[in-house]
Amino acid sequence: MSVEAAGRVAGTGEPEGGGACLCGQCPHGARAGHRQAVAAFVALREDFAAGRGVPAGLAHSAGAARQWVSDELTLSARALAERATAEGITWLAVVRRRTLLVVWAAVVALLLGQALTAIGTGWTVARTAGLIAAVVLALVLTAAAWRHRAHGGAAAPLIGEDRRLSTSRAVAAGWVTVVLYAVLMAAVRLAAARSGERRRLLDGLELPHSGALLAVVFSGCAVAVLAHALVAVRVRTGRLQKVPAERPRAADLLADDAGRGSFPDAQYVLMNGAVMGYALVCLARRPGQLPALPWGLVGLVLLSGATYLAAKAVAGGRPVILSVVRSRELGDLAAPIRTGDDIEIRGTGFVPPGAGAPDRLARTVVRIGAVHVPVPLVPVAGGFANPTDAVLTVPVPVDVEPGRVEVRVVTAAGVETDGYPIDVQE
């Protein structure tokens, strides 16, 4: 596919095959347009990786051809990023409707379950209280979804500043929802109870009975606040690289920023989810009081939260340059670094987690002395050979003054490495 064709598909919304809506304004058009842009970019990258599409006038210069290919891929990647942003905006509207459907479907499922279990035993005040509490909670979530309709509806409080679903916020929100449901049930039962039953219902809300539940809720909220503060401080000090995501995904709850499965996140969600299930079973058996959790389960939740916070405290790190060498082709003689040569920067952390998209890779910059050199995109089948997390290859511009200069890498997250000195010969 030519560069012009890729630009039409990725940037203007004109259908490649005709017929499909690629407007970018409606959810279907944004999704279809993004898929078309991805297909166009992949085809363009594979063509360049196979050596096709490079102008004949640049074939005599490997450096000029590489830079031209990198510039064309960067332009196409920017168009692809615009399509991804448009899809992310429309996705927020879609997820708002879907979350409301899930909430009200849960209310209907509760009603059906209560109706089925009431056969033979009769309808009770506890069933009425549970249904009223669920309806009130669903109405509150509906109002919150309408208030935050442009930011994901009811899921808006769970989305972090990096546009990912926050694991700690989701767990805290789950515990708050369970407690709200239990309190609403108790309030309805208390309003309908006779004078003789009110004392027993009030005893079920006393601290000795609900202390374990309060400890678990406090733990979930405290972990959410501490995790947010810990990440914010580490990002500001450059000890953690954070790259915003295109849009939130459910997998964010169990994965790291790169989309790989994360043990600290997974164990935190699963442990709290299991204890929440136990609390709901206790609430179903004794709807007139807050769930009485064993302190052993509280200890497991606290241990899980401590593991999650410890992982947040040590995750990531600054990019580091370990060495800089002259890039040597087979057959070249050993020589010092001169202007016009390619240098190979070896280290770690050059591509932060979540920065594997082509438009993010194109933001990597190397500063050689006072000259900023964009790292060229070098396509290979299925991806890019440059830049990578451990190795960057860039040319030394002629504007670099001979002598001792410092090399620094600025990643897509905006974090800069310490300087690494090299000698540039005339």
SULTAMO-V465302 format. One record per residue. N is the residue number from 1. SS is DSSP state (a for helix, b for strand, c for the rest). PHI is phi in whole degrees, -180 to 180 (none if undefined). PSI is psi in whole degrees, -180 to 180 (none if undefined). Layout:
BEGIN
n=N ss=SS phi=PHI psi=PSI
n=N ss=SS phi=PHI psi=PSI
END
This chain:
BEGIN
n=1 ss=c phi=none psi=135
n=2 ss=c phi=-74 psi=165
n=3 ss=a phi=-64 psi=-39
n=4 ss=a phi=-64 psi=-42
n=5 ss=a phi=-66 psi=-40
n=6 ss=a phi=-64 psi=-40
n=7 ss=a phi=-64 psi=-39
n=8 ss=a phi=-66 psi=-43
n=9 ss=a phi=-70 psi=-42
n=10 ss=a phi=-81 psi=-31
n=11 ss=a phi=-107 psi=-36
n=12 ss=a phi=-98 psi=-15
n=13 ss=c phi=83 psi=10
n=14 ss=c phi=-78 psi=127
n=15 ss=c phi=-62 psi=136
n=16 ss=c phi=-71 psi=-42
n=17 ss=c phi=-103 psi=-3
n=18 ss=c phi=84 psi=144
n=19 ss=c phi=99 psi=-43
n=20 ss=c phi=-78 psi=145
n=21 ss=c phi=-80 psi=122
n=22 ss=c phi=-123 psi=30
n=23 ss=c phi=-65 psi=-31
n=24 ss=c phi=84 psi=-2
n=25 ss=c phi=-96 psi=-40
n=26 ss=c phi=-93 psi=159
n=27 ss=a phi=-57 psi=-43
n=28 ss=a phi=-66 psi=-43
n=29 ss=a phi=-65 psi=-40
n=30 ss=a phi=-66 psi=-41
n=31 ss=a phi=-67 psi=-45
n=32 ss=a phi=-67 psi=-40
n=33 ss=a phi=-64 psi=-38
n=34 ss=a phi=-67 psi=-41
n=35 ss=a phi=-64 psi=-40
n=36 ss=a phi=-64 psi=-40
n=37 ss=a phi=-66 psi=-39
n=38 ss=a phi=-63 psi=-45
n=39 ss=a phi=-62 psi=-40
n=40 ss=a phi=-66 psi=-43
n=41 ss=a phi=-66 psi=-43
n=42 ss=a phi=-62 psi=-43
n=43 ss=a phi=-63 psi=-41
n=44 ss=a phi=-65 psi=-44
n=45 ss=a phi=-64 psi=-42
n=46 ss=a phi=-67 psi=-36
n=47 ss=a phi=-62 psi=-47
n=48 ss=a phi=-66 psi=-37
n=49 ss=a phi=-65 psi=-31
n=50 ss=c phi=-86 psi=1
n=51 ss=c phi=87 psi=13
n=52 ss=c phi=-101 psi=150
n=53 ss=c phi=92 psi=-6
n=54 ss=c phi=-81 psi=131
n=55 ss=c phi=-57 psi=143
n=56 ss=a phi=-63 psi=-29
n=57 ss=a phi=-67 psi=-17
n=58 ss=a phi=-101 psi=-3
n=59 ss=c phi=-65 psi=-25
n=60 ss=c phi=-77 psi=-15
n=61 ss=c phi=-123 psi=112
n=62 ss=a phi=-65 psi=-39
n=63 ss=a phi=-66 psi=-43
n=64 ss=a phi=-67 psi=-40
n=65 ss=a phi=-65 psi=-41
n=66 ss=a phi=-64 psi=-42
n=67 ss=a phi=-68 psi=-38
n=68 ss=a phi=-64 psi=-44
n=69 ss=a phi=-62 psi=-43
n=70 ss=a phi=-62 psi=-42
n=71 ss=a phi=-65 psi=-42
n=72 ss=a phi=-66 psi=-41
n=73 ss=a phi=-67 psi=-36
n=74 ss=a phi=-65 psi=-43
n=75 ss=a phi=-62 psi=-44
n=76 ss=a phi=-67 psi=-36
n=77 ss=a phi=-67 psi=-35
n=78 ss=a phi=-66 psi=-41
n=79 ss=a phi=-63 psi=-39
n=80 ss=a phi=-64 psi=-39
n=81 ss=a phi=-66 psi=-37
n=82 ss=a phi=-63 psi=-41
n=83 ss=a phi=-65 psi=-39
n=84 ss=a phi=-66 psi=-38
n=85 ss=a phi=-65 psi=-42
n=86 ss=a phi=-63 psi=-40
n=87 ss=a phi=-66 psi=-37
n=88 ss=a phi=-64 psi=-37
n=89 ss=a phi=-67 psi=-46
n=90 ss=a phi=-69 psi=-29
n=91 ss=a phi=-64 psi=-35
n=92 ss=a phi=-62 psi=-38
n=93 ss=a phi=-68 psi=-38
n=94 ss=a phi=-67 psi=-43
n=95 ss=a phi=-68 psi=-28
n=96 ss=a phi=-62 psi=-45
n=97 ss=a phi=-68 psi=-38
n=98 ss=a phi=-70 psi=-37
n=99 ss=a phi=-66 psi=-38
n=100 ss=a phi=-66 psi=-38
n=101 ss=a phi=-62 psi=-41
n=102 ss=a phi=-65 psi=-42
n=103 ss=a phi=-62 psi=-50
n=104 ss=a phi=-74 psi=-28
n=105 ss=a phi=-65 psi=-35
n=106 ss=a phi=-66 psi=-37
n=107 ss=a phi=-64 psi=-44
n=108 ss=a phi=-64 psi=-40
n=109 ss=a phi=-64 psi=-38
n=110 ss=a phi=-64 psi=-42
n=111 ss=a phi=-62 psi=-45
n=112 ss=a phi=-65 psi=-41
n=113 ss=a phi=-64 psi=-41
n=114 ss=a phi=-67 psi=-38
n=115 ss=a phi=-65 psi=-40
n=116 ss=a phi=-69 psi=-42
n=117 ss=a phi=-74 psi=-16
n=118 ss=c phi=-80 psi=-12
n=119 ss=c phi=-66 psi=122
n=120 ss=c phi=93 psi=-27
n=121 ss=c phi=-108 psi=-21
n=122 ss=c phi=91 psi=160
n=123 ss=c phi=-81 psi=136
n=124 ss=c phi=-118 psi=168
n=125 ss=a phi=-65 psi=-34
n=126 ss=a phi=-63 psi=-40
n=127 ss=a phi=-66 psi=-41
n=128 ss=a phi=-63 psi=-43
n=129 ss=a phi=-63 psi=-42
n=130 ss=a phi=-64 psi=-40
n=131 ss=a phi=-70 psi=-42
n=132 ss=a phi=-64 psi=-42
n=133 ss=a phi=-62 psi=-41
n=134 ss=a phi=-65 psi=-41
n=135 ss=a phi=-66 psi=-44
n=136 ss=a phi=-62 psi=-44
n=137 ss=a phi=-64 psi=-39
n=138 ss=a phi=-66 psi=-37
n=139 ss=a phi=-65 psi=-40
n=140 ss=a phi=-63 psi=-44
n=141 ss=a phi=-66 psi=-35
n=142 ss=a phi=-65 psi=-43
n=143 ss=a phi=-64 psi=-41
n=144 ss=a phi=-65 psi=-38
n=145 ss=a phi=-65 psi=-39
n=146 ss=a phi=-68 psi=-39
n=147 ss=a phi=-65 psi=-36
n=148 ss=c phi=-111 psi=38
n=149 ss=a phi=-64 psi=-26
n=150 ss=a phi=-87 psi=-2
n=151 ss=a phi=-127 psi=22
n=152 ss=c phi=107 psi=6
n=153 ss=a phi=67 psi=-133
n=154 ss=a phi=-66 psi=-20
n=155 ss=a phi=-85 psi=-3
n=156 ss=a phi=-58 psi=-44
n=157 ss=a phi=-65 psi=-15
n=158 ss=a phi=-92 psi=-6
n=159 ss=b phi=-93 psi=125
n=160 ss=c phi=-82 psi=179
n=161 ss=c phi=-66 psi=-21
n=162 ss=c phi=-90 psi=14
n=163 ss=c phi=61 psi=31
n=164 ss=c phi=-118 psi=154
n=165 ss=b phi=-68 psi=130
n=166 ss=c phi=-87 psi=125
n=167 ss=a phi=-64 psi=-46
n=168 ss=a phi=-67 psi=-39
n=169 ss=a phi=-68 psi=-38
n=170 ss=a phi=-64 psi=-43
n=171 ss=a phi=-65 psi=-45
n=172 ss=a phi=-62 psi=-42
n=173 ss=a phi=-64 psi=-36
n=174 ss=a phi=-63 psi=-44
n=175 ss=a phi=-68 psi=-39
n=176 ss=a phi=-63 psi=-39
n=177 ss=a phi=-65 psi=-43
n=178 ss=a phi=-62 psi=-44
n=179 ss=a phi=-68 psi=-41
n=180 ss=a phi=-61 psi=-43
n=181 ss=a phi=-63 psi=-42
n=182 ss=a phi=-66 psi=-41
n=183 ss=a phi=-67 psi=-41
n=184 ss=a phi=-64 psi=-40
n=185 ss=a phi=-61 psi=-45
n=186 ss=a phi=-64 psi=-38
n=187 ss=a phi=-66 psi=-42
n=188 ss=a phi=-66 psi=-43
n=189 ss=a phi=-65 psi=-38
n=190 ss=a phi=-66 psi=-37
n=191 ss=a phi=-69 psi=-31
n=192 ss=a phi=-95 psi=-6
n=193 ss=c phi=-78 psi=155
n=194 ss=c phi=-81 psi=169
n=195 ss=a phi=-60 psi=-33
n=196 ss=a phi=-72 psi=-27
n=197 ss=a phi=-89 psi=-19
n=198 ss=a phi=-63 psi=-38
n=199 ss=a phi=-62 psi=-42
n=200 ss=a phi=-66 psi=-40
n=201 ss=a phi=-66 psi=-40
n=202 ss=a phi=-68 psi=-33
n=203 ss=a phi=-64 psi=-32
n=204 ss=c phi=-71 psi=-11
n=205 ss=c phi=-101 psi=-1
n=206 ss=c phi=-70 psi=159
n=207 ss=a phi=-61 psi=-41
n=208 ss=a phi=-59 psi=-29
n=209 ss=a phi=-85 psi=-35
n=210 ss=a phi=-109 psi=12
n=211 ss=a phi=-61 psi=-40
n=212 ss=a phi=-65 psi=-40
n=213 ss=a phi=-65 psi=-42
n=214 ss=a phi=-63 psi=-38
n=215 ss=a phi=-64 psi=-40
n=216 ss=a phi=-68 psi=-42
n=217 ss=a phi=-64 psi=-43
n=218 ss=a phi=-61 psi=-41
n=219 ss=a phi=-62 psi=-46
n=220 ss=a phi=-63 psi=-44
n=221 ss=a phi=-68 psi=-40
n=222 ss=a phi=-65 psi=-41
n=223 ss=a phi=-63 psi=-40
n=224 ss=a phi=-63 psi=-44
n=225 ss=a phi=-68 psi=-46
n=226 ss=a phi=-66 psi=-39
n=227 ss=a phi=-64 psi=-43
n=228 ss=a phi=-62 psi=-46
n=229 ss=a phi=-66 psi=-40
n=230 ss=a phi=-64 psi=-45
n=231 ss=a phi=-66 psi=-43
n=232 ss=a phi=-62 psi=-44
n=233 ss=a phi=-66 psi=-42
n=234 ss=a phi=-69 psi=-33
n=235 ss=a phi=-69 psi=-43
n=236 ss=a phi=-65 psi=-33
n=237 ss=c phi=-88 psi=0
n=238 ss=c phi=80 psi=9
n=239 ss=c phi=-88 psi=-6
n=240 ss=c phi=-140 psi=131
n=241 ss=c phi=-98 psi=123
n=242 ss=c phi=-123 psi=125
n=243 ss=c phi=-117 psi=126
n=244 ss=c phi=-61 psi=145
n=245 ss=c phi=-85 psi=163
n=246 ss=c phi=-67 psi=-40
n=247 ss=c phi=-165 psi=160
n=248 ss=c phi=-67 psi=150
n=249 ss=c phi=-138 psi=150
n=250 ss=a phi=-61 psi=-30
n=251 ss=a phi=-66 psi=-16
n=252 ss=a phi=-60 psi=-26
n=253 ss=a phi=-69 psi=-24
n=254 ss=c phi=-120 psi=6
n=255 ss=b phi=-132 psi=166
n=256 ss=c phi=-87 psi=-173
n=257 ss=c phi=-66 psi=-24
n=258 ss=c phi=-87 psi=-2
n=259 ss=c phi=88 psi=3
n=260 ss=c phi=-85 psi=148
n=261 ss=b phi=-59 psi=135
n=262 ss=c phi=-116 psi=121
n=263 ss=a phi=-64 psi=-47
n=264 ss=a phi=-58 psi=-43
n=265 ss=a phi=-68 psi=-44
n=266 ss=a phi=-65 psi=-46
n=267 ss=a phi=-67 psi=-32
n=268 ss=a phi=-68 psi=-44
n=269 ss=a phi=-67 psi=-46
n=270 ss=a phi=-68 psi=-41
n=271 ss=a phi=-63 psi=-48
n=272 ss=a phi=-68 psi=-35
n=273 ss=a phi=-63 psi=-39
n=274 ss=a phi=-66 psi=-42
n=275 ss=a phi=-70 psi=-34
n=276 ss=a phi=-62 psi=-42
n=277 ss=a phi=-61 psi=-41
n=278 ss=a phi=-63 psi=-41
n=279 ss=a phi=-64 psi=-40
n=280 ss=a phi=-68 psi=-35
n=281 ss=a phi=-65 psi=-42
n=282 ss=a phi=-62 psi=-39
n=283 ss=a phi=-67 psi=-37
n=284 ss=a phi=-68 psi=-34
n=285 ss=a phi=-76 psi=-35
n=286 ss=c phi=-133 psi=79
n=287 ss=c phi=-71 psi=-8
n=288 ss=c phi=-88 psi=1
n=289 ss=c phi=-147 psi=163
n=290 ss=c phi=-68 psi=148
n=291 ss=c phi=-60 psi=131
n=292 ss=c phi=-95 psi=103
n=293 ss=c phi=-89 psi=140
n=294 ss=c phi=-66 psi=144
n=295 ss=a phi=-67 psi=-20
n=296 ss=a phi=-64 psi=-40
n=297 ss=a phi=-67 psi=-35
n=298 ss=a phi=-62 psi=-42
n=299 ss=a phi=-62 psi=-39
n=300 ss=a phi=-65 psi=-41
n=301 ss=a phi=-65 psi=-42
n=302 ss=a phi=-64 psi=-42
n=303 ss=a phi=-63 psi=-41
n=304 ss=a phi=-64 psi=-43
n=305 ss=a phi=-65 psi=-39
n=306 ss=a phi=-64 psi=-40
n=307 ss=a phi=-63 psi=-42
n=308 ss=a phi=-63 psi=-46
n=309 ss=a phi=-67 psi=-39
n=310 ss=a phi=-62 psi=-39
n=311 ss=a phi=-65 psi=-38
n=312 ss=a phi=-64 psi=-34
n=313 ss=a phi=-73 psi=-25
n=314 ss=a phi=-112 psi=-2
n=315 ss=c phi=-71 psi=151
n=316 ss=c phi=71 psi=-154
n=317 ss=c phi=151 psi=171
n=318 ss=c phi=-77 psi=151
n=319 ss=c phi=-69 psi=146
n=320 ss=b phi=-135 psi=133
n=321 ss=b phi=-92 psi=123
n=322 ss=b phi=-96 psi=-35
n=323 ss=b phi=-162 psi=158
n=324 ss=b phi=-133 psi=124
n=325 ss=b phi=-130 psi=159
n=326 ss=b phi=-74 psi=130
n=327 ss=c phi=-75 psi=120
n=328 ss=c phi=-114 psi=126
n=329 ss=c phi=-80 psi=157
n=330 ss=c phi=-61 psi=129
n=331 ss=c phi=98 psi=-15
n=332 ss=c phi=-73 psi=151
n=333 ss=c phi=-83 psi=155
n=334 ss=c phi=-67 psi=136
n=335 ss=c phi=-158 psi=159
n=336 ss=c phi=-73 psi=172
n=337 ss=b phi=-76 psi=129
n=338 ss=b phi=-127 psi=162
n=339 ss=c phi=-61 psi=138
n=340 ss=c phi=96 psi=-19
n=341 ss=c phi=-76 psi=158
n=342 ss=b phi=-92 psi=138
n=343 ss=b phi=-116 psi=148
n=344 ss=b phi=-110 psi=117
n=345 ss=b phi=-99 psi=118
n=346 ss=b phi=-109 psi=138
n=347 ss=b phi=179 psi=-142
n=348 ss=b phi=-154 psi=151
n=349 ss=c phi=81 psi=18
n=350 ss=c phi=-74 psi=-27
n=351 ss=c phi=-117 psi=101
n=352 ss=c phi=-64 psi=158
n=353 ss=c phi=-58 psi=132
n=354 ss=c phi=88 psi=0
n=355 ss=c phi=-104 psi=24
n=356 ss=c phi=-81 psi=-9
n=357 ss=c phi=-66 psi=148
n=358 ss=a phi=-61 psi=-37
n=359 ss=a phi=-68 psi=-29
n=360 ss=a phi=-75 psi=-41
n=361 ss=a phi=-60 psi=-35
n=362 ss=c phi=-70 psi=-12
n=363 ss=c phi=-86 psi=-6
n=364 ss=c phi=-72 psi=130
n=365 ss=b phi=-131 psi=143
n=366 ss=b phi=-113 psi=130
n=367 ss=b phi=-103 psi=115
n=368 ss=b phi=-110 psi=105
n=369 ss=c phi=66 psi=-119
n=370 ss=c phi=-103 psi=5
n=371 ss=b phi=-103 psi=129
n=372 ss=b phi=-96 psi=124
n=373 ss=b phi=-116 psi=113
n=374 ss=b phi=-64 psi=136
n=375 ss=c phi=-74 psi=121
n=376 ss=c phi=-70 psi=144
n=377 ss=c phi=-81 psi=122
n=378 ss=b phi=-112 psi=106
n=379 ss=b phi=-79 psi=145
n=380 ss=b phi=-135 psi=170
n=381 ss=c phi=-60 psi=118
n=382 ss=c phi=88 psi=0
n=383 ss=b phi=175 psi=-145
n=384 ss=b phi=-133 psi=138
n=385 ss=b phi=-86 psi=-17
n=386 ss=b phi=-152 psi=130
n=387 ss=c phi=-84 psi=160
n=388 ss=c phi=-127 psi=173
n=389 ss=c phi=-67 psi=-26
n=390 ss=c phi=-112 psi=-17
n=391 ss=b phi=-141 psi=134
n=392 ss=b phi=-125 psi=140
n=393 ss=b phi=-123 psi=123
n=394 ss=b phi=-139 psi=154
n=395 ss=b phi=-82 psi=153
n=396 ss=c phi=-89 psi=112
n=397 ss=c phi=-66 psi=158
n=398 ss=c phi=-70 psi=-17
n=399 ss=c phi=-75 psi=-11
n=400 ss=c phi=-75 psi=126
n=401 ss=c phi=-72 psi=137
n=402 ss=c phi=-61 psi=151
n=403 ss=b phi=123 psi=-163
n=404 ss=b phi=-86 psi=124
n=405 ss=b phi=-131 psi=162
n=406 ss=b phi=-102 psi=142
n=407 ss=b phi=-110 psi=130
n=408 ss=b phi=-132 psi=148
n=409 ss=b phi=-113 psi=131
n=410 ss=b phi=-111 psi=116
n=411 ss=c phi=-82 psi=175
n=412 ss=c phi=-64 psi=-21
n=413 ss=c phi=-83 psi=-2
n=414 ss=c phi=86 psi=8
n=415 ss=c phi=-92 psi=135
n=416 ss=b phi=-108 psi=141
n=417 ss=c phi=-79 psi=167
n=418 ss=c phi=-70 psi=158
n=419 ss=c phi=-72 psi=143
n=420 ss=b phi=-123 psi=118
n=421 ss=b phi=-77 psi=139
n=422 ss=b phi=-136 psi=160
n=423 ss=b phi=-106 psi=124
n=424 ss=b phi=-107 psi=123
n=425 ss=b phi=-92 psi=159
n=426 ss=c phi=-73 psi=none
END
